[in-house]
Every structure is written in C-alpha cells, then in structure tokens.
Amino acid sequence: MAKSNEEVFTAGKIAEALSVPPAQVKKAIDALKIQPAMKKGACSYYSADSLKKIKSSLKK
C-alpha cells in the first residue's frame, strides 16, 4: 500500500505526464505486471516508482 504522503498516479495521469496514449500505458502496466499502490473504487493508483518503470519500458 502507498504511504499517505506518497504521490500516486492514475494510468491516465501517467499517460499525460509521458505524452503517450492511455492505452499504451495500460499495455505497459499489463506487460510489466505492475500492481497498483492503492485502489479507490474502480480506480487504480500507481507509485512514482511504477511511473519510472513504465517510462523506461516505453522508450524501448
């Protein structure tokens, strides 16, 4: 679980930050088998560490 002071991002916010389509981020999350840092309702939130992993996988 994410710490309360840790910044978390939705897949959509990660896509915005990386300037890529949300579908590309979702495919990367599935391919890397990244688990959300926390869930709230139907929304999954990912840590900054996950964002780095996704960013590096999209550069390949």
N, C-alpha and C positions, 0 to 999 in steps of 0.2 A: 504494500500500500504506500501511496505517496504521503510524505510528511505534509502537515498542514501549511508550512511555509514554502514548500517546493512548488515551482511553477510547472503547470501541466498544460498540455495542448490537445485539442481535438484533431482528428485527421484533417479536417477542413482547414484549421489554423496552420497546421504543418504544411499543407499544400500551398497556402497563401504565402507563408514565410519562404518557401523554396521556389515559388513561382512555377509550380507544376500543377497539372490537373489532379483533383482529389482521387480519381480512380487510380492514378499511378501510385499515389501514396498508399492507398488501401492494398494494392497488389504487393507493394514492398513490405507492408506490415504482415501480410499473409505469408509471403516468401521467407521472411526473416523469423517468422513465428514469434513476433513481439506481443507480449501480453500487456494489457493496459495497466497503468499505475493505479488507476481507480476507475470506478464506473458510477455514474449517477443516472438512474433511469436507464434509458436506452443508449446514452452517450458514453463512449469510452474516452478516457483521458490518458495521454502518454507523457512520459517524463522527458526532460531535456536530453537525457542520455539516449532515449529512443529516437529523438529527433536527429541526433548526430549519426546514429546507425542508419536511419532512413536516408539521410542526406548523402552519406558515403556510398550507399548501395545504388542510389540513382545516378551517381557520377560515372558508374561503370558502363 
